[in-house]
Amino acid sequence: MTGSAWLQSYSGVRAKIGLGPDVSRDDEAFAFRHAYCYAVSRMQANPSPRAKLVLARDPRPTGSALARAQARGLATACHDLGVELELIDLGVIPTPLWQHSVRLFEAHGGVMITASHNPLDENGWKYATGVETFGVDPAPPGALLSAAEMGHLIRAANAFAPHPWRSPLRPVIDPAARERAISNYMTFLADAYVVRAPDVRVVVDPNGGAACAVAERAFRALGVEPIIVNGAEGQVAHEIDVEHARADGTHVLDDVARQVRAERALFGLAYDFDADRGNLTYIDPDGNTHIPSPQASAAMNTAIALAVHRRSGDARRPAVVASDATSCRVKQVAAAFNADVFEVETGEINVVTKMQDLERQDFCAVIGVEGPNGGTVFSGTTCRDGTLVGAGALLAAADSELRTIIAQALARDRPLGPALAGFIDILPPQRSFMEKHEAPSDWRATVETFDRGFPQLFASELAATWERFDVMYSYTRYFGPERPTAPWFGWKARLFRPGAEGFLWIRGSKTEAGVARIVGDGPDETTARTLVSLGRRLLAGSGATT
């Protein structure tokens, strides 16, 4: 029915649709249907004679075509409902700024045209909750739709075929609204994360993506003058996925690292294409280049957020939300700050919604992290934000008061070395590794084989080095010993011994069709790799092809 093979998941919709600028009529119709059903769902959630929705995109060449199709769907739905539509088109901006803007404009929701960190010939969209939909959608205002809401929307979009209104609204960028949104976001950064370090130099790489619109202003708001590379919007200099290690052994961030060395900068930050992720690189005092793994970045961001909370004097108990595949390193950091850790199923919306739940229980949810991709949701926001990763790195490397707090919690008898290298050196040494394999079609039957097979593997191969294990399951915000009834959920075997812990985690991906991920986490590299190997054997024994 559609021109492309659209992947529809709780985190959004995307497909490989080419380099445009046009898209096929089938793909236009598909985008129209999704937008139509989304607008209807928002007005059902918050009935009003006037709908206010925020539209934005990243600079992909097909972005304008999909934005027009989405605008037609929104306008037609509002026309059919007898509702006046105010569509605030912000043009090319980062996803975090778009979600921030939904709250700023007190909108019913919004549409972001992006395929995030995926290749340039892919595109898609994400939808946001509105400011007054608490009774319908558990996600906080301006966040991505909950898994349940997105599931309803996907079913509706695939079942209905609404007819376009003959005179639909065409999106027109609103310069005044765009500037208001950007300025408000800069004020948020300055109020919450500013570092007074005028002599500090940082290299910032938007790679032609959405961060081009705001990166320079953002780092100035944080108190430093950035060195911008690859800052021309739409002109991509390297792979979109900034976590990418190439087959030849080089890394996407190697060029950024060379620029950091040449400029004698504190660190380098590279954004993905919609700027909801930021990856770091730095040079240590011995001249060695480092690119922290996503799991290390999650632990680093956790320590920074907990130190900021401690400095604030907030009397509420700090809480950290972590996806179920996040390294035990985050738990160890949290324990050093006397913070509680709450696990959820992998997925940004699960992390964000759990943070809101905890705030309602009088915790201070200081941060939410997804270790395998380094995704970080800082307090006061509702999505991952690459700029805040840079803000945290600035605080960790250049804020002497915060560094003292971190050292007191984590370093103990060890000295805290200079800059970012010194901070990362005092993090717990836990190691994690991940692999991707073909996913079995019957996940529940597969998990049953895991539950039967893992105790035998533990007894024969792990009992000599581990004292005990348990098995936990995760689905949306649930994490516990009862197996969910859902068709897809996370499976995790946790390992314990005095002074150490680890885990083996396996789950079918909800964003990559036919893919299962395995994560092994342990106190050293050998242990972590052994657990990944056991996971591979469990998956193969279930009948999946690896």
C-alpha positions as CSV (number, residue, x, y, z in Angstrom):
1,M,0.0,0.0,0.0
2,T,3.0,2.3,0.5
3,G,5.9,3.0,-1.7
4,S,8.5,2.3,1.0
5,A,8.8,-0.3,3.7
6,W,7.9,1.9,6.7
7,L,9.1,0.8,10.1
8,Q,6.5,1.9,12.6
9,S,7.5,1.7,16.3
10,Y,6.8,3.5,19.6
11,S,9.8,5.8,19.0
12,G,8.5,7.0,15.6
13,V,8.1,6.1,11.9
14,R,10.8,5.9,9.3
15,A,11.8,4.3,6.0
16,K,14.4,4.5,3.2
17,I,12.8,6.9,0.8
18,G,15.7,8.3,-1.1
19,L,17.5,11.6,-1.4
20,G,14.6,13.6,-2.8
21,P,13.7,16.3,-2.7
22,D,10.4,14.7,-3.7
23,V,8.9,11.5,-2.3
24,S,6.6,9.0,-3.9
25,R,2.8,9.6,-3.9
26,D,2.4,6.5,-1.9
27,D,4.8,7.8,0.8
28,E,3.1,11.2,0.8
29,A,-0.3,9.4,1.3
30,F,1.2,7.4,4.1
31,A,2.5,10.5,5.9
32,F,-0.8,12.2,5.3
33,R,-2.7,9.4,7.0
34,H,-0.5,9.3,10.0
35,A,-0.8,13.1,10.5
36,Y,-4.6,12.9,10.1
37,C,-5.0,10.2,12.7
38,Y,-2.5,12.0,15.0
39,A,-4.5,15.3,14.8
40,V,-7.7,13.4,15.6
41,S,-6.1,11.7,18.6
42,R,-4.8,15.0,20.0
43,M,-8.2,16.6,19.8
44,Q,-9.8,13.6,21.4
45,A,-7.2,13.9,24.2
46,N,-7.8,17.7,24.7
47,P,-11.0,18.8,22.9
48,S,-10.9,22.5,21.8
49,P,-12.2,24.7,19.0
50,R,-8.7,25.6,18.2
51,A,-5.7,23.3,17.7
52,K,-2.1,24.5,18.1
53,L,0.6,22.1,16.8
54,V,4.3,22.6,16.3
55,L,6.1,21.4,13.2
56,A,9.8,21.1,12.7
57,R,12.4,19.0,10.8
58,D,16.0,18.2,10.4
59,P,17.8,19.1,7.1
60,R,17.3,15.8,5.2
61,P,16.6,16.5,1.6
62,T,13.1,14.8,1.8
63,G,12.2,16.8,4.9
64,S,10.2,19.6,3.2
65,A,8.2,17.0,1.2
66,L,7.2,15.1,4.3
67,A,6.5,18.3,6.2
68,R,4.0,19.3,3.5
69,A,2.3,15.9,3.6
70,Q,2.1,16.0,7.4
71,A,0.7,19.6,7.3
72,R,-2.0,18.4,4.8
73,G,-3.0,15.6,7.1
74,L,-3.1,17.9,10.2
75,A,-5.1,20.6,8.3
76,T,-7.6,18.1,6.8
77,A,-8.3,16.4,10.1
78,C,-8.9,19.8,11.8
79,H,-11.2,20.8,8.9
80,D,-13.2,17.6,9.2
81,L,-13.5,18.2,12.9
82,G,-14.6,21.8,12.5
83,V,-11.5,22.9,14.4
84,E,-9.3,25.9,13.6
85,L,-5.6,24.9,13.2
86,E,-2.7,27.1,14.2
87,L,0.4,25.4,12.8
88,I,3.6,26.8,14.1
89,D,6.3,25.8,11.6
90,L,9.8,26.3,13.2
91,G,11.7,25.0,10.1
92,V,15.0,23.2,10.7
93,I,15.7,22.9,14.5
94,P,16.9,20.1,16.8
95,T,14.5,17.5,18.2
96,P,15.1,18.7,21.8
97,L,14.3,22.3,20.9
98,W,11.1,21.1,19.1
99,Q,9.9,19.3,22.2
100,H,10.9,22.2,24.4
101,S,8.8,24.4,22.1
102,V,5.7,22.3,22.4
103,R,5.7,23.2,26.1
104,L,6.7,26.8,25.4
105,F,3.7,27.4,23.0
106,E,1.4,25.3,25.2
107,A,0.5,23.3,22.1
108,H,-1.7,20.3,21.7
109,G,1.3,18.4,20.3
110,G,3.8,18.5,17.4
111,V,5.5,16.7,14.5
112,M,9.2,16.3,14.1
113,I,10.4,15.2,10.6
114,T,13.6,13.2,11.2
115,A,15.2,9.8,11.0
116,S,17.6,10.7,13.8
117,H,20.9,9.0,13.6
118,N,20.0,6.8,10.5
119,P,21.4,7.4,7.0
120,L,20.5,10.4,5.0
121,D,18.3,8.5,2.5
122,E,16.0,7.5,5.4
123,N,13.4,9.8,6.9
124,G,10.3,9.7,9.0
125,W,8.6,11.5,11.9
126,K,8.0,11.6,15.6
127,Y,4.9,12.9,17.5
128,A,4.8,14.7,20.8
129,T,2.2,14.8,23.6
130,G,0.4,18.0,24.3
131,V,0.4,20.1,27.4
132,E,-3.0,19.0,28.7
133,T,-3.3,15.3,28.0
134,F,-2.3,13.7,31.3
135,G,-5.4,11.7,31.6
136,V,-4.9,10.1,28.2
137,D,-1.2,9.6,27.8
138,P,1.1,8.9,30.8
139,A,4.0,10.7,29.0
140,P,4.8,14.2,30.2
141,P,4.0,17.3,28.1
142,G,6.2,17.7,25.0
143,A,7.5,14.1,25.2
144,L,7.2,11.4,22.6
145,L,3.8,9.6,22.6
146,S,3.7,6.7,24.9
147,A,4.0,3.2,23.5
148,A,0.2,2.6,24.0
149,E,-0.7,5.9,22.3
150,M,1.7,5.3,19.4
151,G,0.3,1.8,19.0
152,H,-3.2,3.1,18.7
153,L,-2.1,5.7,16.2
154,I,-0.3,3.2,14.0
155,R,-3.3,0.9,13.9
156,A,-5.6,3.8,12.9
157,A,-3.2,5.1,10.2
158,N,-3.0,1.6,8.7
159,A,-6.8,1.1,8.8
160,F,-8.2,4.4,7.6
161,A,-7.9,6.2,4.3
162,P,-9.1,9.8,4.8
163,H,-9.5,12.1,1.7
164,P,-7.3,15.3,1.6
165,W,-9.0,18.6,2.0
166,R,-9.0,20.5,-1.3
167,S,-7.5,23.7,0.2
168,P,-5.1,22.4,2.9
169,L,-2.8,24.6,4.9
170,R,0.7,24.8,3.5
171,P,3.5,25.0,6.1
172,V,5.2,28.4,6.2
173,I,8.1,29.0,8.6
174,D,7.2,31.5,11.3
175,P,10.5,33.5,12.0
176,A,9.2,35.2,15.1
177,A,8.0,31.9,16.7
178,R,11.3,30.3,15.7
179,E,13.4,33.0,17.3
180,R,11.2,32.9,20.4
181,A,11.7,29.2,20.7
182,I,15.5,29.3,20.2
183,S,15.9,32.2,22.6
184,N,13.8,30.5,25.3
185,Y,15.9,27.4,24.9
186,M,19.1,29.4,25.3
187,T,17.8,30.9,28.5
188,F,17.1,27.4,29.8
189,L,20.7,26.4,29.1
190,A,22.2,29.5,30.7
191,D,20.1,29.2,33.8
192,A,20.7,25.5,34.4
193,Y,24.2,24.7,33.0
194,V,26.3,27.8,32.4
195,V,30.1,27.4,33.0
196,R,32.2,30.5,33.5
197,A,35.3,29.4,31.7
198,P,36.1,32.1,29.0
199,D,39.4,30.6,28.1
200,V,38.0,27.1,27.4
201,R,38.0,25.9,23.8
202,V,35.7,23.1,22.6
203,V,35.2,21.7,19.1
204,V,31.6,21.3,18.1
205,D,30.6,19.2,15.0
206,P,26.9,19.5,13.8
207,N,27.8,17.5,10.6
208,G,25.4,19.6,8.6
209,G,22.5,18.5,10.8
210,A,19.8,20.3,12.8
211,A,22.3,21.5,15.4
212,C,23.7,23.9,12.8
213,A,20.8,26.2,13.6
214,V,21.7,26.5,17.3
215,A,25.1,25.0,18.3
216,E,27.1,28.2,18.3
217,R,24.5,30.1,20.3
218,A,24.0,27.2,22.6
219,F,27.7,27.0,23.6
220,R,27.9,30.7,24.0
221,A,24.9,30.5,26.3
222,L,26.9,27.9,28.3
223,G,29.8,30.4,28.7
224,V,32.3,29.3,26.1
225,E,33.2,30.2,22.5
226,P,33.0,27.0,20.4
227,I,35.0,26.1,17.4
228,I,32.4,24.9,14.9
229,V,33.3,22.4,12.2
230,N,31.0,21.0,9.5
231,G,28.5,23.8,10.4
232,A,26.9,24.3,7.0
233,E,23.3,23.1,7.1
234,G,22.6,20.1,4.9
235,Q,26.2,19.6,4.0
236,V,27.1,16.2,5.5
237,A,30.8,15.6,6.1
238,H,30.7,12.1,7.5
239,E,28.4,9.3,8.5
240,I,25.2,10.4,10.3
241,D,25.6,7.9,13.2
242,V,28.4,9.4,15.3
243,E,28.8,6.2,17.3
244,H,30.0,4.4,14.1
245,A,33.2,2.4,14.1
246,R,34.2,1.8,10.5
247,A,35.2,-1.6,9.1
248,D,38.8,-0.3,8.6
249,G,39.2,0.3,12.3
250,T,38.8,4.1,12.1
251,H,36.0,5.9,13.9
252,V,33.6,8.7,12.7
253,L,35.0,10.9,15.5
254,D,38.6,10.6,14.5
255,D,38.5,13.8,12.4
256,V,36.9,15.7,15.3
257,A,39.6,14.3,17.6
258,R,42.3,15.6,15.3
259,Q,40.7,19.0,15.4
260,V,40.6,18.9,19.2
261,R,44.3,18.1,19.2
262,A,45.1,20.9,16.8
263,E,43.1,23.5,18.7
264,R,44.2,22.2,22.1
265,A,40.6,22.1,23.0
266,L,39.0,20.7,26.1
267,F,37.0,18.2,24.1
268,G,35.0,17.7,21.0
269,L,31.3,17.1,20.6
270,A,29.7,15.6,17.5
271,Y,25.9,15.6,17.1
272,D,23.7,13.1,15.3
273,F,21.4,14.6,12.6
274,D,18.5,15.7,14.8
275,A,20.8,16.7,17.7
276,D,19.2,14.5,20.3
277,R,22.5,12.7,20.9
278,G,26.0,14.0,21.3
279,N,29.2,12.0,21.4
280,L,32.5,13.1,23.0
281,T,36.1,12.8,22.2
282,Y,39.1,14.2,24.1
283,I,42.9,14.1,24.4
284,D,44.4,12.9,27.7
285,P,47.5,14.5,29.2
286,D,49.8,11.9,27.6
287,G,48.5,12.9,24.1
288,N,46.2,9.8,23.6
289,T,42.9,10.1,21.9
290,H,39.8,8.8,23.6
291,I,36.2,8.3,22.4
292,P,34.1,7.3,25.4
293,S,31.7,4.4,24.8
294,P,28.0,5.1,25.0
295,Q,27.9,3.2,28.3
296,A,30.8,5.3,29.7
297,S,29.0,8.4,28.6
298,A,25.9,7.3,30.4
299,A,27.9,6.8,33.6
300,M,29.6,10.1,33.2
301,N,26.4,12.0,32.7
302,T,24.9,10.3,35.7
303,A,27.8,11.4,37.9
304,I,27.5,15.0,36.6
305,A,23.7,15.2,37.2
306,L,24.0,13.8,40.7
307,A,26.7,16.2,41.6
308,V,24.6,19.1,40.2
309,H,21.7,17.9,42.4
310,R,23.9,17.7,45.5
311,R,25.2,21.2,44.9
312,S,21.7,22.5,44.5
313,G,20.7,21.7,48.0
314,D,17.5,19.9,46.9
315,A,16.3,17.9,49.9
316,R,14.4,15.3,47.8
317,R,16.0,11.9,47.4
318,P,17.8,11.7,44.1
319,A,16.7,9.0,41.6
320,V,18.2,7.7,38.4
321,V,16.2,6.0,35.7
322,A,18.1,3.5,33.6
323,S,17.1,1.4,30.6
324,D,17.4,-2.3,31.3
325,A,20.5,-2.7,29.2
326,T,22.4,0.1,30.9
327,S,25.7,-0.9,32.5
328,C,26.0,-1.6,36.3
329,R,28.5,1.2,36.2
330,V,25.5,3.6,36.4
331,K,24.2,1.8,39.5
332,Q,27.7,2.0,41.1
333,V,27.9,5.8,40.4
334,A,24.4,6.3,41.8
335,A,25.3,4.3,45.0
336,A,28.2,6.6,45.6
337,F,25.7,9.5,45.7
338,N,23.1,7.6,47.8
339,A,20.7,7.7,44.8
340,D,18.1,5.1,44.0
341,V,18.1,3.5,40.5
342,F,14.9,2.5,38.8
343,E,15.1,0.3,35.6
344,V,12.6,0.3,32.7
345,E,12.5,-1.4,29.3
346,T,14.8,0.1,26.7
347,G,13.1,3.1,25.0
348,E,13.4,6.9,25.5
349,I,9.7,7.3,26.3
350,N,9.8,4.6,29.0
351,V,12.7,6.5,30.6
352,V,11.0,9.9,30.4
353,T,7.7,8.7,31.7
354,K,9.3,6.9,34.7
355,M,11.1,10.1,35.6
356,Q,7.7,11.9,35.7
357,D,6.3,9.1,37.8
358,L,9.1,9.5,40.3
359,E,8.7,13.2,40.5
360,R,5.1,12.7,41.5
361,Q,6.3,10.4,44.3
362,D,8.5,13.3,45.6
363,F,11.8,11.9,44.3
364,C,14.1,14.2,42.3
365,A,14.6,12.3,39.0
366,V,17.9,13.9,38.2
367,I,18.6,11.9,35.0
368,G,17.5,9.1,32.8
369,V,20.0,7.1,30.7
370,E,20.0,4.4,28.0
371,G,23.5,2.9,28.2
372,P,23.8,1.1,24.8
373,N,23.3,4.4,22.9
374,G,24.4,6.8,25.5
375,G,21.1,8.6,25.3
376,T,20.6,10.9,28.3
377,V,17.5,12.8,29.6
378,F,18.5,15.5,32.1
379,S,16.2,16.8,34.7
380,G,13.9,19.5,33.4
381,T,13.7,18.0,29.9
382,T,11.6,15.3,28.2
383,C,14.0,13.9,25.6
384,R,17.6,13.2,24.9
385,D,19.7,16.3,24.1
386,G,23.1,16.3,22.6
387,T,23.8,19.9,23.7
388,L,23.2,18.9,27.3
389,V,25.8,16.2,26.9
390,G,28.3,19.0,26.0
391,A,27.0,21.1,28.9
392,G,27.7,18.2,31.3
393,A,31.1,17.7,29.9
394,L,31.9,21.3,30.4
395,L,30.8,21.2,34.0
396,A,32.8,18.0,34.7
397,A,36.0,19.4,33.0
398,A,36.0,23.0,34.0
399,D,33.7,23.7,37.1
400,S,36.1,23.3,40.1
401,E,33.3,23.2,42.7
402,L,31.4,20.4,40.9
403,R,34.7,18.5,40.3
404,T,35.3,18.6,44.0
405,I,31.8,17.1,44.7
406,I,32.4,14.4,42.1
407,A,35.8,13.6,43.6
408,Q,34.5,13.3,47.1
409,A,31.8,10.8,45.9
410,L,33.8,8.7,43.4
411,A,37.6,9.2,43.8
412,R,38.0,8.4,47.5
413,D,41.7,8.1,48.0
414,R,42.6,8.6,44.3
415,P,43.5,12.1,43.0
416,L,41.3,13.7,40.4
417,G,43.3,14.3,37.3
418,P,42.8,17.4,35.1
419,A,40.0,18.1,32.6
420,L,37.7,15.5,31.2
421,A,40.3,12.7,31.2
422,G,40.7,13.0,35.0
423,F,37.0,12.8,35.6
424,I,36.4,9.8,33.4
425,D,39.4,8.0,35.0
426,I,37.6,7.9,38.4
427,L,34.4,6.3,37.0
428,P,33.9,2.6,38.0
429,P,35.7,0.3,35.5
430,Q,32.7,-1.9,34.5
431,R,32.8,-3.1,30.9
432,S,29.9,-3.7,28.4
433,F,29.7,-5.2,24.9
434,M,26.8,-5.4,22.5
435,E,26.0,-7.6,19.5
436,K,23.2,-7.7,17.0
437,H,21.7,-10.9,15.6
438,E,18.6,-12.1,13.7
439,A,15.6,-12.0,15.9
440,P,13.3,-15.1,16.3
441,S,9.7,-14.6,15.2
442,D,8.2,-16.1,18.4
443,W,9.7,-14.1,21.2
444,R,7.7,-15.6,24.0
445,A,8.8,-19.1,23.0
446,T,12.3,-17.9,22.7
447,V,12.3,-16.5,26.3
448,E,11.1,-19.8,27.5
449,T,14.2,-21.4,26.1
450,F,16.3,-18.8,27.8
451,D,14.6,-19.5,31.1
452,R,15.3,-23.2,30.7
453,G,18.8,-22.9,29.3
454,F,20.4,-20.2,31.4
455,P,20.3,-22.0,34.8
456,Q,22.2,-24.9,33.2
457,L,24.8,-22.5,31.7
458,F,25.2,-20.8,35.0
459,A,25.8,-24.1,36.8
460,S,28.3,-25.4,34.3
461,E,30.2,-22.2,33.3
462,L,29.5,-19.3,35.7
463,A,29.0,-20.7,39.2
464,A,32.7,-20.9,39.9
465,T,33.0,-17.1,39.6
466,W,29.5,-15.9,40.5
467,E,27.6,-16.5,43.7
468,R,24.1,-16.3,42.4
469,F,21.8,-15.0,39.6
470,D,18.2,-14.0,39.1
471,V,16.1,-13.4,36.0
472,M,14.1,-10.2,35.4
473,Y,11.8,-9.0,32.6
474,S,11.0,-5.6,31.4
475,Y,8.1,-4.1,29.6
476,T,7.6,-0.3,29.2
477,R,7.9,0.9,32.9
478,Y,7.7,-2.5,34.5
479,F,10.9,-4.3,35.6
480,G,10.5,-7.4,37.8
481,P,10.4,-11.2,38.0
482,E,7.0,-11.7,36.4
483,R,7.1,-12.5,32.7
484,P,5.0,-10.0,30.8
485,T,2.2,-11.1,28.5
486,A,3.2,-8.8,25.7
487,P,4.7,-10.2,22.5
488,W,8.0,-8.4,22.9
489,F,9.8,-7.5,26.2
490,G,13.3,-7.5,27.7
491,W,15.0,-10.5,29.3
492,K,17.8,-10.0,31.8
493,A,19.9,-12.4,33.9
494,R,21.6,-10.6,36.7
495,L,24.8,-12.0,38.3
496,F,26.0,-11.3,41.8
497,R,29.1,-11.9,44.0
498,P,30.6,-9.8,46.8
499,G,32.0,-6.6,45.4
500,A,30.8,-7.2,41.8
501,E,27.8,-7.6,39.6
502,G,27.0,-8.1,35.9
503,F,24.3,-9.1,33.6
504,L,23.3,-10.7,30.3
505,W,20.5,-8.9,28.5
506,I,18.6,-10.0,25.3
507,R,15.7,-8.3,23.5
508,G,14.2,-8.1,20.1
509,S,14.5,-4.6,18.7
510,K,11.4,-2.4,18.4
511,T,13.1,0.0,16.1
512,E,15.1,-2.4,13.8
513,A,12.9,-5.0,12.2
514,G,14.2,-8.6,12.6
515,V,17.1,-7.6,14.9
516,A,17.8,-9.0,18.4
517,R,20.4,-7.3,20.6
518,I,22.6,-8.9,23.2
519,V,24.4,-7.0,25.9
520,G,27.0,-8.5,28.3
521,D,28.1,-6.4,31.3
522,G,30.8,-7.3,33.8
523,P,33.5,-6.0,36.0
524,D,36.2,-6.6,33.3
525,E,36.4,-7.1,29.6
526,T,36.8,-10.9,29.7
527,T,33.7,-11.4,31.9
528,A,31.6,-9.1,29.7
529,R,32.7,-10.8,26.5
530,T,32.0,-14.2,28.0
531,L,28.4,-13.1,28.8
532,V,27.9,-11.9,25.3
533,S,29.1,-15.3,24.0
534,L,26.6,-17.1,26.3
535,G,23.9,-14.9,25.0
536,R,24.8,-15.8,21.5
537,R,24.6,-19.5,22.3
538,L,21.2,-19.0,24.1
539,L,19.8,-17.2,21.0
540,A,21.1,-19.8,18.7
541,G,19.7,-22.6,20.8
542,S,16.3,-21.0,20.7
543,G,16.2,-21.6,16.9
544,A,17.1,-18.1,15.8
545,T,19.6,-17.7,13.0
546,T,22.7,-15.8,14.1
